[in-house]
Amino acid sequence: MWMLYAFLSAVLAAATAIFGKIGVKGVDSTLATTLRAVVMTLFLLPVAFFAGSFSKLTGEFLGSKVFGFIVLSAIAGALSWIFYFLALQSGTASGVSAIDRLSIVLVIIFAALFLGEALTVKTALGALLITAGAVLIAFK
């Protein structure tokens, strides 16, 4: 199932790039990111409520290291979207998206450094191909 979810995530990320490119025209990128976050919150609150996720919210969780990393992830994500929308204002959607997807290469490196995930020859070759593809797309 994880591959289906990952593919759906990729399809929706592509839609996000197209919608974002159209929507950020003539709008401050920080405002666009803020509006996006508000809409996401309004969408996700009922989803979490109906899924019963709030019943798992305890004081122990809120004070945990896990919660702290979720907060750091949210801040990193918000900053990422601010820069993404800034880039979309002057770059092509395909170029910006290609460079943005270099995050895959960075995740491979960070996962090896900080999570102890294996960095195999196959993974390194894949990362090099992703990098080459991003450069070819971004610099037509």
N, C-alpha and C positions, 0 to 999 in steps of 0.2 A: 504493500500500500504506500510505502514512503516514496516510491518512484512516481506513482500517480500524483501524490500530493506535491512533490517537487516539480513535476511537469505543469500542474495547474498553477503553481506559484510562478513559474517562468512565463506562462501565458498571461497571467494577470500583471506581472512586472512589465511585460511588453506593452500591455494596454495602458499601464500607468505612465510609461514614457511618452506614449502618443498623446494621451489626455493631458499630461503635464506640459508637454511642448505647446499644445494649443492653448491651455489655460493660463500659462505663465506669461503670455505675451502682454506686455504693458503693465504687469503687476509686480510689485516688490516681491522678491523671492522669499523673504522672511515672512511676509504676510501670507503668501501662497502656502508655505510650509505650515504656518499656524492654522490656516483654514483647513488644510488637509488633516492636521492632527485633531482638530475639533470634530470634523466629520467622522474620522476614524473612531474617536471616543464615543460619539453618539451612536454609531453603528455597533461597536463592540460591547457597550454596556448591556443592551438587551440580549445579545448573543451569550455573553458570560452568565447573565441572570438565568436565562432559560436552560443553559447547560448545567446549572447548579454549581458553577465554579466559585461563587462567593461563599458557599458553605465551607470551603477549604481554606478561607482566609482567616488565619489565627494570629494572635499576638506573637506567637513563637515564629511564624513565618515572616511577619513584618520586621522582626528584629534579627533575622538571620542573614548570614553571608549571601545566601541565594538571592534574597530580596535586594541586597546592595548591588549585586551583579546585574539584576534585571533593571535597576535604576540606571546603572552605567550604560547598559545596552540601549536604553531608551534615549539617553543623552547623546550617545554616539549616533544612533539612528536619526535623531532630530538634526544634528549637525550635518550628517550625510545628506539629508534631504534639502537642507538649506543650500549646500554647495551643488547638489544635483540640479535644483531649480535655477540657480545662478548660471550654471553651465548651459542648461537648456535655453536660456534667454539669448545666448549668442552662438551656440553651437548647434549642429544638426542632431536630431534625435538619435540617429544611428551611431554617430560618432561619440556623443556623450554616453550613450548606453554601452558602447563597446569599451570605452575607457573605464566606466563604472564597473563593468564586469571583471575588470582586473582584480576586483575584490576576491574573486575565486582564487587567484594566485596568492594573494595576501593571506587568505584563510588557510591555504595549504601550508604556507610558511609559518604562520602564527600557531596553527594546530600542532605542527611538529615541534616548535619551540616551547609552547606553553602547555600543551595538552598531552605531549608525548606520543602523538600519532605518528605512524611510520611514514617516512618520506622515501618512497621507492623510486626506482629508475622510471617505472611506468608513470607514476604520479608526476615526477619532475618533467618528463617528456610532455605529458598532457599540459602542465602549467606553461611550458615553453611554447607549445602550439597555441594555447589560449592567448598568451602575450603577443605572439606573432599575428594572430588573427585580429586582435584588438588594434594593433598598430596599423595593419593593412586597411581596416575599416575606417579608423579615425583619420588617417592621413591619406586620403584618396589620391 
